[in-house]
Amino acid sequence: QRDATESGYIRYGSKGAGSAVRIIEFKVCSKQCRECAMEESSQTGDFILQIRQHGRGSTFIPYIQHRLRATSLCNMISGIEETIHGLDITWTSRNQALRVLKFLENTFPVRLQTTRKLITHNEKINKYRLKYSYCCEIFPTCEADLVRIPAKELKLLSGQIRQPFLLCTKVTTKIYLTDPTTGKNISYFGKGLWNSGIETIKRPTSLSSFIVTSIDDKEIQESDGGFIARKVTVSALCDRERFFSAKSHISPLLKTGDIVEGYLIADSTVSYDDYDPKMVRKLVPE
């Protein structure tokens, strides 16, 4: 048995009882750095991973930065640059860049694009330098966003969804959407997500506060499901004279006097017949 360790010795011996063990000390006189090893290789290059999330808020980018700092992968980064919509990370190893790319594929709804560009080539020694670029784009919708389904897609979902404004309730490799008027759920993933034309129109930073003034005692039962909803009358917390009536998926949890947060579509530039506010969540007093 031979075992070379970092502590400065090589151990010889066998696993049998009573076998002798010889320890030989050694000293590392020189060691090639990572940059020199890349220069000696016949195929070298720059490995750039571009992470993008377009939209008004790149919510997942700080989370990705935190995960990189928490692992040993940050030691393999030779350069990092923040852009408006994401990060440009330069790696010294292609395998490390692919590891991060695999993590993004298994965590977020993404689409990938890979390019390879020849920078220099020495025909005499058959040495060439390449630039690899991996572009990973994360779908811009985040949890608690209000999205709008285009009319063409809404016709395909006519048996499930009746109005175009949906709430994003969960984001993994899929996007989970909930109809706030019926409580029905749908999900998108892969190419179907990117080709659906889903548009984010409201983010949690534009949530408005409402107070529940009354709840209709008449329960409304959906014909094709067991969901029960009630019509809720609310008034804007900043202007008690503005009243709105809406049917919400969280109405079974509400009572008169509760404070809720929702999206006020009437104050936006979205044109649609239904301008009732879309309730997102109930605020629990501290």
N, C-alpha and C positions, 0 to 999 in steps of 0.2 A: 504494500500500500504506500502511495506517495501523496502527500498533501502539502501544497504550497499555500502559505497564508501570508497576510499582510504584516504580521508581527515580526518578520525578519528571520524565519527559519524554515527548513524543509524537514519533514518528519518521515523517516523510513521505518517500516516494521510490518507486522502481520497481526491478524485478529486473534491468533491462538494464545492460549494461556502461557505465560512464562516467556513469551517472545521478547527479544531485545528491541529496544527503540533507540535509534541513533538520531541525534539532533544536530544539524549542520546549519551554522549561521551564514547568512549571505547579506550582501549590501548592494542596493540598486545604485549604480554609478551614473546612469543617464536614462532619461525617459523622454520619449517623443511626445510633444504636446499635440492637442487635437488639431490645431491649425496646420502644423507640419505634416501630420498624418494625412490630412486632406490634400496637401500639396503633392505628396508622394503618390497618392492614388491616381490611377489613370482616368478615373471618372470623378470629378469633383463638381460642386455646384452650390448654389444658394437655394434654400428651401424656405419659401415664404408662404405663410398661412394667413389669408385675409378673411377675417370674420366680420360680417356685415349684418346689421338689422336696421333696415330703413324705416323711417317714420319719425314722429315727433319725440319719441322716447325709446332709447335703446335699453330696455329693462334688463335683458339678460347679460349684457356686456360686463357690468360689475360683478355678477355672479361668476362668470367665466374667469375673470381676473383673480377672484378669491380662490377658486379651485386650483388654478395654476400655482399660486403662491403656497398652497397647502400641500403640494406634492413636490417630488424631486425633479419634475419636468422643467421647472423654472431655471434649473442650473444648465439646461441645454439651450437656453435662449441666448442668441448672440445680439439681438436687437429687437426692440418693441417700440411701436409708434401708434399713438392714438389718432384716429381720424374722426370726422363728424359722425359717421354712422357705425363705427366699430374699431377694430384693431388690425394692425399689420405686424405679424410676429415672424421674425427671421430665426430659423433653426440651423444648428450645425449638423444635425442628423436627420435624414429623411424618415427614419423609423419613428423618431419622436414626434415629428409633425403628423405622421399618419396615426399615431396613437391618440393625439388630441382630436384629430378629425373623426376617428371612430367614436370617441366619447361624445362629440357633438351630434353625430348621427343617431346615437342611442339615447339622447336626452331631449333634443329639440326637433321641431319640424323644420328640416333644412333641405336645400338643394345645393348640389356641388358642381363645380366646374374646375377641371384640371388643365393646365397649360404647361408646355415645356419649350424653352427657348435656348438655342445654342448661342453662347457668348463668345468663346474662343475655342480654337482647334489647332493643335500642333500635329501636322501629318507625319513628321519625322519620328516622333516618339509615340505617336498614336494617343495623344492626351487631349482631352476636350473638357470644357467647362460648360455646365448647363445651369439654367435657372428654372426651378420648378415653382409654380404658383398654384396654390390650392385656394379657391374662393368658396367659402362656406357662407351662404346667405340664410339667415334665420327668418322665419315668417314673422311679419311685424306685429301680429295680434298677440296681446298678453292677457293674463287673467284679469277679469272684471272690466274688460273693454266692451264697448257697445259697437257691434258691427252691423253692416247692412248687406243683405243678400241681393244680388242683381235680379232683375225681373225674369231673365231667362232661367236662372237657377231656381228661382222660386216656383216656377211652373213645374219643374221636375220634382219638387218637394211638396206639391199641392196636397198630397194625402197626409202630410205630417205637419208642415208649417204653413200658417195662413197669413202672416205679416212679415215684412222684411227685416225688422229690427230684432237682433238676437244678442244675448249676453254670453260672453266667453267665460265659462266656469272653470275650465281646467286646460292646461297646456302640457303635453308630454311630446311624444313623437306625433301625436294627433292633436287636433283642435276640437274641444268639446263645446258646443253651443247649446243654449237653452232659450226657448221661447218664453219671455217673461209674462205673457198673457195666458199661456196654457201649461207651462212647465214641461213641455216635451223636449227631448234632447236629440241632437244629431251630432255626428262627428265627421271630420275630414282628415285625410292624411295623404301623403305621397303626391303624385302628380294631380290627383283630383283636387287637392287643396290649392295648389298653385294655379290651376286652371279654372277655379270656381269663380274668380272675380270678387271675392269677399273683400270688403273695404271697411277699415276701422274709422269710425266717425266721431267717437267719444272715448276719452280715457279717464281713469279715476281722478285725475286732477280737476276735471270739470264736473264732478258730482255736486248736486244741489241737495240741501237738507229740506225735509218736509215734516210736518206734523200731521198725524192721522186724526181727522175730525169726526169721521163716522165710518161704519162698516155695514154694508148691506147684509141683513140676516138671511136673505134668500141665497141658498147655495146654488152654484152653477156647475152642473155635471157635464163633463165633456162626453160626447156620444161614443167616441171610440177609445175611451180609456177611463181609468179610475181617478183621474186628477180632479180635485174639487177646488174651485176658486170663488172668491167673493169680490164684488166691486168695492173699492176703497176710495173714499173721498179724502183728499189731503189738501193742505194749504202750504204755501211756501213759507219757510221759517223766517225769511227776511221780509216777507210781505204777506201778512195774514189775510189780506183782502183778496188774494189770488187763490182760487180754489180749482182743483183738478180732480177728475174722476177717472179711475183706471182700474183694470183688472190685473192682479199681480199674482205671480207664482209663490210669493211669500205671504199672501193674505191670511192663510190659516195660522200664522205665527203672530199676527198683529192684533192689537186692541186699541181702543180710542185713547189718544194721548201719547202714543209711541212716536219716537223720532226715527225716520227712515231716510236713507240716501238713495237718490236715483238720478237719472239723466233727463233733463228737461229739453225735449226735442223742439218745443215751440220757440225757443230762443235761438235755435241754430239755423243754419242756412239750408238744411235738408228739406226738400219739398215732398210732402206725403200727406194723405188725407187724415191719418191718425196722428195727432200731436199729443196724445196722452203721455205723461211721464212714465219712464220705465224704471220700476223699483229694483234696486240691486240688493240692499241689505238693510237689516234693522240694527240701529245703534243701541247697544246695551249701556245703560248709565253706570258710571264707576261707583 
